[in-house]
Amino acid sequence: MYVNGEWTAALDGKTFSITNPSTGQMIARAPKGGHQETKLAIEAADHAFKSWSKLTANERAHYLLKLYDLMHEYQDQLAEIISLEMGKPFTEAKGEVAFAASYLQWFAEEGRRIYGETIPASAVNKRLMVIRQPIGVVAAITPWNFPLAMMTRKVGPAMAAGCTSVVKPAGQSPISAIAFGRLVEMAGVPKGVVNIVTGASGPISDEIFENPTVRKISFTGSTEVGKLLVTKSAAQLKRLSLELGGHAPFIVFEDADLEAAATGAVESKFRNTGQTCVCANRIYVQSSVIDKFSELFVEKVKALKVGNSIDPSVQVGPLVSPESLEKVEEHVNDAVSKGARLLYGGQRLKGKLSEGLFYEPTILGEVNSNMLITSEETFGPVAPIIPFETEEEVVRYANSTEYGLAAYFYTENFSRSVRVSEALEFGIIGMNDAVPAVAQAPFGGIKESGMGREGGHQGLDEYLEEKYISMGIK
Ligand code: NAP
């Protein structure tokens, strides 16, 4: 672990193992920290906050840009770690490293624009002003599916705002976080500004929520855990940002460019082997074009190369855990038993790859709303195609979920594009665009997909407090 600029083990020496999902082999052990290690990390962050928060934005930007450069310099090594510990295809993992670094660059620049406000007073002898200050010590709890990017999306704005942080990475992917800690050290970031504690989520998060020094928690993960954290935050009214689960509709209208829509559906569905919060979960296709679209889509999915994630030519890797693989099987079996038609795939990979957690890229036709896959997040490489007749009907279907993270639709009709983007109840809309996330735009969900935004200028607001100062003058 990386605490107060030092590399440390768990106080009792305990560790846990990390398994490569492509091979089933153990690749590393990481320290199993808990309450006490987290407490030390929070103390270090608190101490560092006093001087880090006093630096100028330019000085803080210097460290962020150094980290940005280092991430590019070590792009291949970082991608290798991501790929080995959580199974993201290597070439895609390189993309994640660049994406993760882009947040550091964006927030280095954005930190220079933490503007305040002056307000006209109601009396001649008063002046009113609002300043924005760093919130304090921040805790970041991150998931395994973007082990680097979800971290820089939190640590980047925290550093830029003048906050210090304690990061708790997911149990399946602690090595990427540790590697990031190494870069923090190489960049000469003052000790205690970024601390990384690996280990047991229960005791670590208990300390984070009970320790009054922590003023804000930024969490990315499941809606189930997110709700638990809302309850825990009540005791001290700690500020929370939550990036939670999704159930993205992907709508193809009859006036769409079907070739572009099929390409977009592959990108949106099979990225990270279907394990992203913004992956298409329900592909709605207007009946008049469903045969043509399905044909194009199946053709493209057949061309995807599945295999050991470390192979740079592989496009679809393994699932992250045996439980994830079981959930995928459950969703496919449930849909088929209720009348869905298997258009492609539909089973675990056999032969050479059977040691890993591989499932064939799968397409299901004639899916309906009685099937689990249309309401639960599958988090795997399964694409369900659902027919629809009218725009009004599909908007209703698309919105009929407790989630509200991302939604996509394809059309060449301008008026429809405006109507549908306004009618969809989601935080992110991809209109003829399957990959909308970039550092300079606000990313986040509505409804049970979370609260707060990451990226964009909004991403910095999450780490700042507003202070109103009323000044009497002579
Ligand atoms: P998860 O089980 O909720 O875990 C996420 C993080 O929370 C991990 O670090 C985990 O640690 C920790 N955690 C687990 N139980 C906890 C508890 N009781 N208290 C405090 N922390 C706890 O989610 P996941 O399965 O890793 O990630 C997949 C989910 O994340 C999906 O639902 C996906 O949609 C969502 N996601 C959302 C976004 C977004 O931006 N909206 C981005 C990526 C992923 P351990 O691993 O040590 O248990």
Residues whose N, C-alpha, C, O or C-beta is under 5 A from the ligand:
A	BS01	NAP	I141 T142 P143 W144 K168 P169 A170 G171 Q172 G199 S201 S205 T220 G221 S222 T223 V225 E243 L244 G245 G246 T276 C277 S449
